[in-house]
Amino acid sequence: MPHTNSAGKTSRRLRHPALALAAALALAPALANLPSALAADDHSAGGNRLWASEMRDYATKSLKSDEALSMAAVPLNGPGLDQNINADVPMSPGSIMKVITTYAALEILGPTHHWDTDFLTDGKMVGDTLNGNLYVRFGGDPKLTFERLWITLRELRDMGINRIDGNLVLDGSYFEIDGGFPVFADNGNNPHAPFLVEPSAYLTNLNLVHFQIRADERGTQAWSTPALSEVVIDNRVTAVADGPCPSRRNFDWVPVIQEGGKVTVRVTGELPQGCRTTTYLSLLPHEQYSASMIRSLLGEMGIIVSGGNQTGLTPKNARLVMKTTSPDLVTMVRDINKWSSNVMARQLLLTIGAQNRLDNEDDDRVAGIRVIYDWLENKGVDTAGMVIDNGAGLTRHGRITARQGTKILQHAWNSPYSSDLMASMPIIAMDGTMARRLRNTGMDGEGRIKTGYLENVRSIAGFTRDENNTTWAVVGMVNNDPAWNGQAVLDRILYSLHFRPPTGTALSRAEPSTSKTSIQ
């Protein structure tokens, strides 16, 4: 799968605020432009500027706009003052929308929810031959991997079957989709990118082909996993003398679509001996990809399918031959949030709809959105202005306010499944999409933050802990053209919440037995 865990090494905790700030200024690129004028104010006990005002001023200076940042922060288990900046303005959230989808799934479907994929036949086994069709009845599994399919299909060989005298029939009736999905206008000039894969009842292996090229004394060798008969590699990479291994960006992968559903992928570049380069591409429609991969796996096991590939319903009299059951929902939620998998999140939204579809509904995306809105409103969350769209945040239409976001996080904090949701979120400076952020600032492991990234959008949502061991729910969104420096603004918010939390000062009246007052 196209995930790279580049977790940074845990740095020594810098508990002294001044030292921590110095480290951030010296070592963290995202924080390198912190205003020096704030340094004394950040850590002086007598500073009387409101925390939110400082963040607003910093964002206005960085983003050249006083409307580009929306944020809300709420203390959950200790002293602190709620902080809000444009908190009621609907903003484009990007991938932090996945927090809502995954939290909703944990409570609506339950943490032990599984997806089944069944293999059935309408024929009989005679000797080493299955006389009849092999039906694959999909169940909406968000991550039906190459490895799980290999283990399952191998059971046929273990049963002594080496020939299927019939068709391979894919049954994708689990989901109901009316008219397809809203189009996402991507500007990345790569329609085959993994993050653009759409959900489908036929989804297997995230619909991706993993290409690899390695250089050695023989030249370069290229291969793909899975090995699909419709995909051919035109390897034009040349091997050169030993040297530093180049970045993936040094190679050009160009898919050429041909007649008959075939694709030739031409790759060019130079690769030093002993080095390897790799990429993931989505090249085939879901039905074609899944049928081709299943045939390829069966072929590797010596099992021949004499018939063709079809789609259709499984007959009621078909008998179960074998099945594969997915890991539980908690495992899926972790993959979705740690690595921000769009297709898995969208698949999850469809599952919520399919499991709760009303008789008059014929689109599981719409049904899933309805179920989540109802669930939120039953919790007392005002959903006015909220637009979920596809559950992944891969949309130009999605909207949420920072106040709505923190309200949802407050409910998540008190949920029976709070630990499952929190464990799925990237850890500051350690893993997932937060692996390289806020490193060398003394904040390693001090928060679990889901990130969002779209053109002109940067966002964060999650839980972070301050030096008083108070956990805060925080949501921040930058909508700006350009938004490239929005990450520094959001990292600044997390940094300041940790080292200078807005606890405030207040006078409280003492007990009647004493005339003293106390400052808290």
N, C-alpha and C positions, 0 to 999 in steps of 0.2 A: 504494500500500500504506500501511497505517496506521502509518507510522514517521516520527518527527520527530527529526532530528539536531539537538540543541541543545547541541553541544559548546561548552564554555566557552573563553574566551581563555586562552592559556597565560600564567601569571603568572611573574614573575621568580623564579628559584630562591632560596629562603631557606636557605642552607647552614648558617648559624649556628643551632644548636638552640634557643637562647633566643629568637632572633628568630622562628624558625618557630613556636614554641609561642605567642608573643605574637600572631602573625598568625592562628593558628587560633582563639585565644580571642576575638579581636576581630572576625573576619570570617566564620568558618565556623559556621553555625547548628547543624550536627550535632555540633560539638565545643564548643559554647558552654558546656556544663555540666561541662567537665573540672574535677575537684577541684583547687583552687589548692594544696592541700597536697601534690599530687603533682609540682608544677612543679619544685621543687628536687631532689626525689628522682629525677625522670625524667632529669636531666642532670648529676647529680653523680657523679664517678668513684668516690666512696666509698660510694655507695648499695648497701646489702647486702640489700635485700628482693628476693625472687625475683620475676621478671617475671610469671609465671603467678599468683602470689599477689596482686600488685597488680591484675592484670586481673580476678581473681575478686572482689576487694573492690569494685572499681569497678562490676562488673556486678551484684553483690548489692545495692549501694546504689541503683543506677539502676533495677533490675528488681524490687526488693523480694523477691528469691528467690535462693538459692544453687544452685538446680537449673535455672534458666531458660537459662543459657548453656552450650553445649558447644563446645569449640574445640580445634584441634590445629595446631601450626605446626612445620615441619621445615626446617632449612637444607639447600639442595641443592648448593651449589657453593662454600661458604666456611665460616668459623667460625660457630658458633652452637650453642645447646643446644635440643633438642626441648622444646616446651612443650605441656602438655595440661591441659585443664579439663573434667571430665566427658566425656572423650574416647571412652569406650566405652558411652555411653548412646545407644540408638537415638533419633533425633530426626526430626521432620518437616522435610524439607530445602527444600521449595518448589522453585523453578526451578533451583537448582544441580544438580538431578538431570540437567539437560540436558547438563552437562559429561560425565557418564558415557555418556549415549546418543551424543553426538557423537564422543567419543574412541573408543568401541567401533566406531562406524560407519567411522571412518577406518581402523581396523586390520582390521575384518571385511570391509567392502565394498571398501575401497581408496579413496584420494583422488581417483581418476579415474572413479569410478562415475558413470554417467549414467542418466537415465530417458527412455525413448522414449514418445511418444504417436503412434500410427499412424492414418492416415485411409485407409480401404479401401472398395472397392465390389464388389458382386456383379453389377454391370451393365456397360453399355458406353457410351462417349461417341459420340454421333451429332450432328454439327454443334455447336450451342451447348448441347446437353442431355446430362446424365448420366442415362441410362435405367437406374435401379436404386437401391438403398439406399446411403446414405453411412454407413459404420460408423466410429465413433471408439473405437479400442481403447486404453484408458488403461493406463499403466504405473506408476501410483503416484507420479507426479511431485509433490514437495512444494510446488512453486511454478510451476505452469503458468499464467502470467500472461495477462491480457487482451491485452497487447502482443504476446506470442509467438504467441497464437492468431490475432491479426489478421494478422501477417506470414505465417503458414502458410496460413490460409484464402484469403488474397489470391492464392495460387498458382492456385486454381481459376479465378479471373477471368482471370489471366494465360494460362491454358490455353484461354481462350475460352468457358468454361462460364458461363451465366447462369441455368440452370434445373436442378434435381435432381428428376427424376420418380420419387420414391420416398420412403422414410421416413428420418428421422435416428435412427440406432440407436446407443445408448451401451453399450459393453462394459466392465463394471467387474469382470471376473472375475480380475484380477491378484491382488487380495487375497482371502483367505479369512477370514471373521469368523463366529464361532459365538456367537450370542446378543448381539451388540452390545458396548458398552463399559461399564466401571464408571461409575456416576453420580457426578458431582461436585456436591455440594450447595453451590451458590454463593449468597451472601447479598447480591449486588449489585443485585438487583431489575431486572436487564436481561438476559433470556435471549438477546438478539440481539447481545451484546457480542462483538467480534472474538476475544478470548482464549478464548471458550467454544466456538469452532468445532471440531467433531470431525473426525477423519481419515476419509478415504474414498477408494476407488479412483477415484471420480468427481470428486475435488477439482479445481477450477479457480479461479484468481484468489483463493485463500484463502476462497472462498465469500462474498465481501464485496461490498456495493454502496457506492460512495463518493458521498455526497450533498454538494452544494455550493449555497450561496445567496450571491448578490452583490447589493449595493445600488448604484444609480446614479440619475441624474436621471429615469429611467423608472419607478422603484420597485424591486422586488426580482425577481430571476429565480432559479429553482431548477431544477436538473438532477441527473441521476445517471449514474454510469459504473460498469458498463455500463448502457445504457438497455434495461431489460427490460420486455416487454409486461405482465408480471404486477405490476409495481411502479409505483404512481402516487403523486405527491407532492401533498399538500394544503398549499400554501404560504400560511401566515397570518402570515409575517414582514412587518413594516411598515418602510419606509425612513424614517429620520429625518435631521435636519440633520447636517452633518459633525461628527465628534467622534472620540474615541479608539475604536479597534475593540474590541468587547467579547470576553470570554472565551467559549469554547465552552459553558461551564456556564450561560451566560445564555439558552440556547435549549433548548426542550423538544421532543424528537423522539418521537412516539408512533406505533408501527406498529399498524394495525388490520387484523387478519386477516379476510379475507372468504371467501365460498364460491368454490369453483372454483380455489383455490390463489392467489388474488390478494391483494395487500397494499396498503393505502393508508397512507402515512406522513404524519402531520399534524405540522407544525413551526410553533412560535410563538416570538415574540420581537421585538426591535427592533434594526435594523442601520443604523448611520450610512452615508451615501453614501460609496462608495469602499472599503468594508469587505467582507469575505467571511467566512462561517463554513462549517464542514465537519464531517462525521462519517462513520463507517463502521458499517454494520449488516449482520448476517447474517440474512436473512429467509426464504430458501427452502431446501427440502431439496436436497442436493447434485445429485441427478439432474436435478431441475427447473431449478435454477440454471444448470447447465452446458449443458443443451439450449437453454434460453432465450437464454443469452449467445451460443452458436454461431449460432443462428438470427438473432439481432440483428446480429451481425457480417456474416453472409452477406447479410442484407437491406441493410445499408449499402453493400455492394459490388454491389448489384443482382442478387444470386443468390436465386432463389425456390426453396423446398423445398415441393413439392406435398403430401407426405405428413405424417404425424404424428410424434410423438416416442415412441420405444420404448427399452427396455433389453433386452439379450440378447447371446448369444455371436456372435462374428464367424464366418461360414462358412469352412471350410477352403479353399474355392476362391476366396475374396475376393482381389482384387488390390490391392496397395499403390498409392495415388494420391500421397500425400505424407506427411510426418512432421515432427515437431518434437522435437529433442533438448535436454534441459535443460542448464544449466551444470553443471560438475562438482560432486562432493560437497563439495569444499573451499569453494566459493562458497555452497552451501546451509548448511554448518556455520557460516559467518560470519553469515549472516542469522539463524540460530537463536539463536546465543549473544549477538550484539551487541544484538538487539532482543527476545530471549526469546520467540520465536514458539512457542506451545504446539502449534498444529496441525501445523507443520512438523516439530517434534520427534517428535510422535506418529506422523506419517506415516513418519518415518525408522525408528522402532521397528518398524512394520509391514513396512517394506522389508527390514530385517534378518531378520525372521521369514519373509517370502515367499521370500527368497533362500536360506534354510537350513531350510526346512520339511521335517520327516520325513514318511514315508508315513502314519504313524498320527496326524498332527497336522492339525487342521482350524481352527485359530485362529492367525493370524499374530501377534497381540499376545502370546499365550502363548508361541508359538515364539520370538519375538524376545527375550522376557525369559529364556527358557531358554538361548538362545545367549549372551546377555550374562553370565549367571551362570557358564556354562561357561568363557567367555573370561576372566573375572575369576579364577576358581579356578585356571585353568591358569597364571595369573601369580602365584599364591600369595596372593591377596587373600582373607581370611576373609569370606565373605558371610553369616555367621550374623546373623540379625535384620534383614538388608537386605530392603526391599520396594520394587521398582521400579515396579510398577503400570502406568504408561502412558508412561514415558520422558520426560515433560515436567515432572513435579513438580506438575501441576495435580491434586492428590489430597489427601484427608485421611488416606489410608492409607499413603502412601510413608514409608519410614524408611531412615536410614543413620546410622552413627556418624561422628564427626569423624575418628577414627583410620582408619576405612575410606576416608574421603574423601581424606586426605592420602596414604595408601598408593597410591591410584589416581593421584593427581597425581604422585607420585614415579615411577611407571611411565610416565606421560605425558611427563614431563620427559626420559626416556631413549628415548622412542619415535622411530622414523624420521619420524613425522609430528608431532613436538612443535611445530615452527614453525607448522604449519597450525592446530593446535588453539589455540595461544597467540594467533595473529593474529586468531582469531575472537572473543576475549574482550574485553569492554569495557575501555577504558584509563582509569585513574583520572583523574578531573577533566577528561576530554577527550571521550569519545564513548560511544555506547550507553547502557545503563542506569546507567553510572557518570559520565555527563557532568556532573552537578551535585553530585557528592559529593566531599568533601575538596578543594574548590577553595580557592585562596588559602592553602594550608598548606605550599606548597613541595613537594608530592608529585605534581604534574602529570606524568603519563607514567611514574610509578615503579611501576606494577603493572598487571596484567591480571586483572580480577576479575569473575567471574560472580555476579550477585546473585539473590536469591530473595525473594519477597514473597507471603504469603498472610495471611488473617486469623489473628492470633496467631502468625505465623511471619515471621522476618526471617533472611536467611542470606547468606553469602559463600563463594566457593570460587575459588581461582586461585593466581596467582604474584605476589609483590611483592618489591621489592628494597630493601635497607637502605642506609645511608650508607657501608657498607664494600663495597658492590657484591656482596653475597651475596644470592642469590635464595632466597626462602622459599616453600614450598608451605603454604598456609594454608586451613583450613576453619573456619568459625564459624557456629553456628546458635543462634538465640534462639527458644525456644518458650515463650510467656508470654501471659497474658491480663490486660492488653493487651500487645501487642508493639510499639507505635508507637515507643517509645524504644529498641528493640533496634538500630535503625540507628546511633544514636549510639555504642552499645557496640561494635558491629562496626567502625565507622570509627575508634574509639579504638584497637582492636587493630591495625588497619593502620597507623595513625599511630605507635604505639609501636614496632611492628616496624621501621619505617623509621628513626626518630630515636633510639631506644634499644633496639637489638636485644639479645636475651639471649645474649650471647657468653660471659659468665661469666669467672671467673679460675681458673686451675689451676696447681699446681706440677708440673713435669716434671723427672725426673732427667737430669742432663747426661751427656755421653759419659764413658767411663771415664778418659780422659786429663785430665779436669779435675774439680775438686771443687766447681765452681760449680753453682748451680741457676738455672733461668730461669723467669720468669713469663710465661705465654702468655694 
